[in-house]
Amino acid sequence: MDYSLFEISLFIKILILGTSVCVKINQLIVPDLASPTTSTILDCDYSLEFPKDEGLVVKWFFNERMYPVYQWIPDVKPQELGILKGRLDLSYKASEDKYQVHRALKIVKLSPELAGNYTCSVSTFSSEDSRTKSMLVFVPEKTMELKYPPMWYRSESDSKVLCYVEDIFPKPEMKLYVNSSEIENATIKYQERNSALFDVEIFAFVPGLVDGTSILCELHVTIANYTVRKEAIYYDALISSKAATTSKNYFTILFWLLHLIKYIF
């Protein structure tokens, strides 16, 4: 069977378009962990089989939402949208290549609500590719306090030991220890602020605290490989205070007795 030159040419074009990928994302660079104290770059490195392929659009999506939070078309100013509006440096250039210039996100106003999944989508009229990675925004605690008697509640049978932290993200693990043994029945409470930060407290009622007892509070954020400990040694300051007062009164009485005896004799 004889084929015309046109038919052969058409067959080759269909074969090429059907088996080749015009757009390919080589690497999606999203940090696992980011800090709000510094700017963060999320990069989408891609290649085009046909550099002049028409209809190139780069989009970024956040947490599988339907609408993009960033969009760039060559020769058009990039757009920041949705939750990223007002948070990006739109002048940032990831490359000098005309078809790669504004492929990346440079987030300059990072906060806990931006923790989540980021998807880069690169498309042309003939093909499309996308990849997704997650990023955690870590905010260490602003304060950490450990409280125990006599600064805190105490009854004849037990004493309340409490540890709390303020303004941390994400939710940490917290544990209490007495003499290096974990308190298994400790209660932990989380309170989320409007800023997405958390206040956390853990407390337990401990029987029979004696002088020299070690009390330790431990905070841990696994994904950030972050651990903080606060330790104190318990002493019954109330008893010590009473003893000191009794001793002071004794010496006061003794002083006046000696003073009186001096005048009598």
Backbone hydrogen bonds, N-H to C=O, Kabsch-Sander energy under -0.5 kcal/mol:
donor,donor_aa,acceptor,acceptor_aa,energy
8,I,4,S,-2.1
9,S,5,L,-2.3
10,L,6,F,-2.6
11,F,7,E,-2.4
12,I,8,I,-2.1
13,K,9,S,-2.0
14,I,10,L,-2.3
15,L,11,F,-2.3
16,I,12,I,-2.4
17,L,13,K,-2.7
18,G,14,I,-2.1
19,T,15,L,-1.3
20,S,16,I,-2.0
22,C,20,S,-0.6
24,K,47,S,-2.2
26,N,24,K,-0.7
26,N,45,D,-2.1
27,Q,45,D,-1.9
29,I,27,Q,-0.6
29,I,43,D,-3.0
30,V,28,L,-0.8
34,A,136,L,-2.8
38,T,35,S,-1.4
40,T,107,I,-2.4
42,L,105,L,-2.7
43,D,29,I,-2.2
43,D,41,I,-0.5
45,D,27,Q,-2.6
45,D,43,D,-0.5
46,Y,44,C,-0.6
47,S,24,K,-2.7
49,E,22,C,-3.1
53,D,50,F,-2.9
57,V,123,S,-2.3
58,V,72,W,-2.8
59,K,57,V,-0.5
59,K,121,S,-2.9
60,W,70,Y,-2.1
61,F,119,T,-2.8
63,N,117,N,-3.4
65,R,62,F,-1.3
69,V,60,W,-2.8
70,Y,60,W,-1.2
71,Q,79,Q,-1.9
72,W,58,V,-2.5
76,V,73,I,-2.1
79,Q,71,Q,-2.8
81,L,69,V,-2.9
84,L,81,L,-1.8
85,K,82,G,-1.6
87,R,84,L,-2.2
89,D,106,K,-2.2
90,L,88,L,-0.9
92,Y,89,D,-1.4
94,A,101,V,-2.9
95,S,101,V,-0.7
100,Q,97,D,-2.4
101,V,97,D,-1.6
103,R,100,Q,-1.6
105,L,42,L,-3.0
107,I,40,T,-3.0
107,I,105,L,-0.6
108,V,87,R,-2.8
108,V,106,K,-0.6
109,K,87,R,-1.3
114,L,111,S,-2.3
115,A,112,P,-2.0
116,G,135,M,-2.1
118,Y,133,K,-3.5
119,T,61,F,-2.6
120,C,131,R,-2.4
121,S,59,K,-3.3
121,S,119,T,-0.5
122,V,129,D,-2.8
123,S,57,V,-2.3
124,T,127,S,-3.0
125,F,54,E,-2.3
129,D,122,V,-2.4
131,R,120,C,-1.8
133,K,118,Y,-2.3
135,M,116,G,-2.6
136,L,32,D,-2.2
138,F,34,A,-2.7
138,F,136,L,-0.7
139,V,169,F,-2.8
142,K,166,E,-3.1
143,T,166,E,-0.8
145,E,164,Y,-2.7
147,K,162,L,-3.7
151,M,148,Y,-1.5
155,S,158,D,-3.1
159,S,206,V,-2.5
160,K,153,Y,-2.4
161,V,159,S,-0.5
161,V,204,A,-2.9
162,L,147,K,-2.8
163,C,202,I,-2.6
164,Y,145,E,-2.3
165,V,200,V,-2.8
166,E,143,T,-1.7
168,I,198,F,-1.8
169,F,139,V,-2.3
173,E,220,H,-3.2
175,K,218,E,-2.2
177,Y,216,L,-2.8
178,V,181,S,-2.6
179,N,214,S,-2.8
181,S,178,V,-1.7
183,I,176,L,-2.9
184,E,182,E,-0.9
186,A,183,I,-1.0
187,T,203,F,-3.0
189,K,201,E,-2.9
191,Q,199,D,-2.5
193,R,197,L,-3.4
196,A,193,R,-1.7
198,F,168,I,-2.7
199,D,191,Q,-2.7
200,V,165,V,-2.1
201,E,189,K,-2.2
202,I,163,C,-2.8
203,F,187,T,-2.4
204,A,161,V,-2.0
206,V,159,S,-3.7
206,V,204,A,-0.6
208,G,157,S,-0.7
212,G,234,Y,-3.1
213,T,210,V,-1.7
213,T,234,Y,-0.5
215,I,232,A,-3.0
216,L,177,Y,-2.6
217,C,230,K,-2.8
218,E,175,K,-2.7
219,L,228,V,-3.0
220,H,173,E,-2.7
221,V,226,Y,-2.7
222,T,220,H,-0.5
224,A,221,V,-0.5
225,N,221,V,-0.6
225,N,222,T,-1.5
226,Y,221,V,-2.0
228,V,219,L,-2.4
230,K,217,C,-2.5
232,A,215,I,-2.6
234,Y,213,T,-3.3
234,Y,232,A,-0.5
237,A,235,Y,-1.8
240,S,236,D,-2.2
241,S,237,A,-2.4
242,K,238,L,-2.1
243,A,239,I,-2.5
244,A,240,S,-2.3
245,T,241,S,-2.3
246,T,242,K,-2.6
247,S,243,A,-2.3
248,K,244,A,-2.1
249,N,245,T,-2.5
250,Y,246,T,-2.1
251,F,247,S,-2.0
252,T,248,K,-1.8
253,I,249,N,-2.3
254,L,250,Y,-2.3
255,F,251,F,-2.0
256,W,252,T,-2.0
257,L,253,I,-2.1
258,L,254,L,-2.2
259,H,255,F,-2.1
260,L,256,W,-2.2
261,I,257,L,-2.5
262,K,258,L,-1.8
263,Y,259,H,-1.1
264,I,260,L,-1.8
265,F,261,I,-2.3
